[in-house]
């Protein structure tokens, strides 16, 4: 496994890739699993809770996610070992939304490709999704709450859409300016 560079909106070449739609994959095989493993390691290192393949420069319809909802018993004390146990990695290949609720939900989103910027985005509160998992099996399930927000956010990446594209032009420009300023200060 390897940590890959995450594309960000402060770089014109990165943005050109992030704004492209991703292609479906033929199926789940060893090279695709290796990509998903790299993506998961990259996401954990960032740290983040979701990552689309486009964000690491691979225009494939692949997402990894971990909302940290694994079970950890015992004391409240947190350690690196507890964090490891809490992990619940999920893999989505060729995901599609087959149903959306009319009810909307607003959530303050952030994105590894738009670092250090957060803003509220309104999305359907519940969705039914269909995808292939890490083993290539077809899964269909309903998502709500943070899971629904995250899967819709990551699926937007597969269409070349960033969460800031849901904002007004002024907020979008402000977000990109903030990311560019942060990148200059970090250099």
C-alpha positions, 0 to 999 in steps of 0.5 A: 500500500502507498499514500498517494498525493491528493489533488487540490483546487489550488492547482490548475492541473489538479482542478482540470482532473477533478472536474472530469467525470470518472469512467465505470470499471469493468469489475473488481480485480487485484489491481483495483483492490490495490488502488482501493487499498492505496486510497484508504491508506491515503484517506487515513493519513490525510485524515478524512472519512471519504475519498474518490479515485479522482482525488488521487488522479484516477478517473475511475468510479471508485470510492473508499469511506470510513465513518469510524463506526466500528464497535469498540468495547470497554473504557472511554480512554482512546488510544491508537489501538482503539482508533484502529478497532473503530475503523470500518472501511467501506469500498464502493465500485461503480456506485449509483443512487437508485432512489433519493428522499424528498426530505433534505438535510443540511450538513457542513461539509469539507473536502480533502481536495478543498482543504481548510474550507467548510460550508453547509450543503443541502442534500437528500436526507436518505438515498438508496445506493447500489454498488460493487464491494471490495469482493465484487459483490453487488450491494444495495442499501439505504443510507441516511445521516452522515453516511448519506451526506458522505456517499453523495459528496463522494459520488459528486466527485465521480461526476467532476463536481466538488462540494463548493460547486453547490455554493454561490459563485462568491462562496466558491471563489472565496473557498478557492482563494482560501485554499490557495492562500493556505497552500502559499503559507504552507510552502 
